[in-house]
Amino acid sequence: MKSLKISLLAFLIACSFLNSVHPDDLLNSMSIKSELHNFSTIKKNKNLQYEWELKGHKMSQYNNNITHISRPKLVIYDEDSETKINSETAVDPSGKMDEIYLKDNVFISSKNSQDSTITKMYTSYAIVYVSNNLIETDRDVTIITTDSKTTGKGFSANMETGVITILSDVKRVITENDKIRTIEGNQMIYNTNDGKWVVKNKPADIMKKRIGKKVITTFDIK
């Protein structure tokens, strides 16, 4: 009986320790396989055209291939756009640049190749699906265009098609001919190709839940 109590106590202490460990501490406890400082790497397609370019202050790859990047600067090249993405940190779970998880001071700037218009986006967390040129978040977002400032909760930005969906609680402030007007909606869709906005009455709840689940799982945000 005494042995059982000791075993139970040891189990409870172990559980308490695991619950108190932060994901960053677990990452730090793993051994580093390779590390680069002030690095730069590129990927080209079969026609030797740039697909993406990544620079950063430091890149650490661990023995399970998880790659941590400090102060990343990612540029994704597309036929119709060039997308620049910066953040304080990033994590590449596979080490293959399939998906990149950005954290803190995320800034995205997309330039349309046709008319050189620039769309700027700000948020705190985001997931970048590199091969699809898709960026998603469920966090507060701010989108700046030539004539407006739009805020909302979450977005799905397909930079390949040029369509940005702001998921909920959207407020757009437009400055035109020295006049300011405000449009609000539960969801808005912005087409960067023609500059048109569509306002919807219902928020994109299904998309928001899907994105939110992945963000919470990845960043351990409660």
C-alpha positions as CSV (number, residue, x, y, z in Angstrom):
1,M,0.0,0.0,0.0
2,K,2.9,2.4,0.9
3,S,4.5,1.5,-2.4
4,L,1.3,2.4,-4.3
5,K,1.0,5.8,-2.5
6,I,4.7,6.6,-3.4
7,S,4.0,5.7,-7.1
8,L,0.9,7.8,-7.2
9,L,2.7,10.7,-5.7
10,A,5.5,10.4,-8.2
11,F,3.0,10.3,-11.0
12,L,1.2,13.4,-9.8
13,I,4.5,15.3,-9.5
14,A,5.5,14.2,-13.1
15,C,2.1,15.4,-14.4
16,S,2.5,18.7,-12.7
17,F,6.0,19.2,-14.2
18,L,4.8,18.4,-17.7
19,N,1.9,20.8,-17.5
20,S,4.2,23.6,-16.4
21,V,6.7,23.1,-19.2
22,H,6.3,25.7,-22.0
23,P,6.6,24.6,-25.6
24,D,9.6,26.9,-26.1
25,D,11.3,25.0,-23.2
26,L,10.7,21.7,-24.9
27,L,12.1,23.1,-28.2
28,N,15.2,24.4,-26.3
29,S,15.7,20.9,-24.7
30,M,16.0,19.2,-28.1
31,S,19.4,19.0,-29.8
32,I,20.2,21.3,-32.7
33,K,21.2,19.5,-35.9
34,S,22.3,22.6,-37.8
35,E,22.3,26.3,-37.3
36,L,22.9,29.3,-39.7
37,H,23.4,33.0,-38.9
38,N,22.4,35.8,-41.2
39,F,21.3,33.2,-43.8
40,S,19.7,33.5,-47.2
41,T,18.2,30.6,-49.2
42,I,16.2,30.5,-52.5
43,K,14.1,28.0,-54.4
44,K,13.7,28.1,-58.2
45,N,11.3,26.1,-60.4
46,K,12.2,23.9,-63.4
47,N,12.5,27.0,-65.6
48,L,15.0,28.5,-63.1
49,Q,12.5,31.2,-62.1
50,Y,12.3,32.2,-58.4
51,E,9.6,30.6,-56.4
52,W,10.6,32.0,-53.0
53,E,13.4,33.6,-51.2
54,L,14.0,33.4,-47.4
55,K,16.4,35.5,-45.3
56,G,16.8,35.7,-41.5
57,H,18.9,36.5,-38.5
58,K,19.2,32.8,-37.4
59,M,17.9,29.5,-38.5
60,S,18.1,26.5,-36.2
61,Q,17.0,23.0,-37.3
62,Y,16.5,20.4,-34.6
63,N,17.0,16.7,-34.7
64,N,13.3,16.1,-35.5
65,N,13.6,18.5,-38.5
66,I,11.5,21.3,-36.8
67,T,13.1,24.5,-37.9
68,H,13.0,27.7,-35.9
69,I,13.7,31.0,-37.7
70,S,14.5,34.3,-36.0
71,R,13.5,37.5,-37.8
72,P,12.5,35.9,-41.1
73,K,12.0,37.8,-44.3
74,L,10.1,35.7,-46.9
75,V,9.4,36.7,-50.5
76,I,7.0,34.5,-52.5
77,Y,7.1,35.1,-56.3
78,D,4.0,34.5,-58.5
79,E,3.2,35.3,-62.1
80,D,0.8,38.1,-61.0
81,S,2.2,39.2,-57.7
82,E,5.2,39.5,-55.3
83,T,4.4,38.9,-51.6
84,K,6.8,40.0,-48.9
85,I,6.3,38.5,-45.4
86,N,8.1,39.5,-42.2
87,S,7.7,38.5,-38.5
88,E,9.7,38.3,-35.3
89,T,9.9,34.5,-35.4
90,A,8.7,31.6,-37.5
91,V,8.5,27.8,-37.2
92,D,8.7,25.3,-40.1
93,P,7.4,22.0,-38.6
94,S,8.7,19.8,-41.4
95,G,11.9,21.7,-42.4
96,K,10.7,21.5,-46.0
97,M,9.1,25.0,-46.4
98,D,5.7,23.6,-46.9
99,E,4.0,25.5,-44.1
100,I,5.5,28.3,-42.1
101,Y,4.0,29.5,-38.8
102,L,4.7,33.2,-38.1
103,K,4.5,34.8,-34.7
104,D,4.6,38.4,-33.4
105,N,4.5,41.6,-35.6
106,V,3.5,39.8,-38.8
107,F,3.6,42.1,-41.8
108,I,2.6,41.2,-45.3
109,S,3.0,43.3,-48.4
110,S,1.7,42.1,-51.7
111,K,2.4,44.0,-55.0
112,N,0.2,43.4,-58.0
113,S,2.4,42.9,-61.1
114,Q,-0.2,44.4,-63.4
115,D,-0.7,47.9,-61.9
116,S,1.9,47.9,-59.1
117,T,-0.7,48.5,-56.4
118,I,0.3,47.4,-52.9
119,T,-1.8,45.8,-50.3
120,K,-0.4,45.8,-46.7
121,M,-1.6,43.4,-44.0
122,Y,-0.8,43.4,-40.3
123,T,-1.5,40.7,-37.6
124,S,0.1,38.9,-34.7
125,Y,0.0,35.2,-35.9
126,A,-0.3,33.7,-39.3
127,I,0.2,30.4,-41.2
128,V,1.8,30.6,-44.6
129,Y,1.2,27.7,-47.1
130,V,4.2,28.5,-49.2
131,S,3.5,26.4,-52.4
132,N,-0.1,27.8,-52.6
133,N,0.8,31.4,-51.7
134,L,-1.9,31.3,-49.1
135,I,-1.8,33.1,-45.7
136,E,-4.3,32.6,-42.9
137,T,-5.0,33.8,-39.4
138,D,-7.9,34.0,-36.9
139,R,-6.3,37.0,-35.1
140,D,-7.1,40.7,-35.3
141,V,-6.1,42.0,-38.8
142,T,-5.5,45.4,-40.4
143,I,-5.5,45.7,-44.2
144,I,-4.3,48.9,-45.9
145,T,-5.0,49.7,-49.5
146,T,-4.5,52.9,-51.5
147,D,-7.9,54.4,-50.4
148,S,-8.9,52.5,-47.2
149,K,-8.1,51.0,-43.9
150,T,-9.9,47.8,-42.9
151,T,-9.9,45.9,-39.6
152,G,-11.5,42.6,-38.7
153,K,-11.1,39.2,-37.1
154,G,-9.1,36.8,-39.1
155,F,-8.4,36.5,-42.8
156,S,-7.7,34.0,-45.6
157,A,-5.5,35.7,-48.2
158,N,-4.9,33.8,-51.4
159,M,-2.2,35.9,-52.9
160,E,-2.1,33.7,-56.1
161,T,-5.7,34.5,-57.0
162,G,-5.6,38.0,-55.3
163,V,-8.7,37.3,-53.2
164,I,-8.6,38.2,-49.5
165,T,-11.5,37.1,-47.2
166,I,-11.8,39.0,-43.9
167,L,-13.7,36.5,-41.7
168,S,-15.7,38.6,-39.2
169,D,-16.4,41.9,-37.4
170,V,-15.2,43.9,-40.4
171,K,-14.9,47.7,-40.5
172,R,-13.7,49.5,-43.6
173,V,-12.8,53.2,-43.5
174,I,-12.6,54.8,-47.0
175,T,-10.9,58.1,-47.8
176,E,-12.1,59.5,-51.1
177,N,-12.1,63.1,-52.4
178,D,-11.2,64.4,-48.9
179,K,-14.3,62.7,-47.5
180,I,-14.4,59.7,-45.1
181,R,-17.1,57.0,-45.1
182,T,-17.3,53.8,-43.1
183,I,-18.7,50.4,-44.2
184,E,-19.3,47.6,-41.7
185,G,-20.1,43.9,-42.2
186,N,-19.8,40.5,-40.8
187,Q,-17.5,39.4,-43.6
188,M,-15.8,41.2,-46.5
189,I,-14.1,39.9,-49.6
190,Y,-11.5,42.0,-51.3
191,N,-10.2,41.3,-54.9
192,T,-6.8,42.9,-55.3
193,N,-7.0,42.5,-59.1
194,D,-9.9,44.8,-59.7
195,G,-10.0,46.6,-56.3
196,K,-13.6,45.5,-55.6
197,W,-15.0,44.8,-52.2
198,V,-18.0,42.5,-51.4
199,V,-19.8,42.8,-48.0
200,K,-21.6,39.8,-46.6
201,N,-24.1,39.6,-43.7
202,K,-22.8,36.3,-42.3
203,P,-19.3,35.8,-40.9
204,A,-17.1,33.0,-42.3
205,D,-17.5,30.9,-39.2
206,I,-16.5,27.5,-40.7
207,M,-13.3,28.9,-42.1
208,K,-12.6,30.8,-38.9
209,K,-13.0,27.6,-36.8
210,R,-10.7,25.6,-39.1
211,I,-8.0,28.3,-39.0
212,G,-8.4,28.9,-35.3
213,K,-8.0,25.2,-34.5
214,K,-4.7,25.0,-36.4
215,V,-3.4,28.2,-34.9
216,I,-4.2,27.0,-31.3
217,T,-2.6,23.6,-31.9
218,T,0.5,25.1,-33.4
219,F,1.2,28.0,-31.0
220,D,-0.4,26.5,-27.9
221,I,-2.5,29.6,-27.5
222,K,-5.3,29.2,-25.0
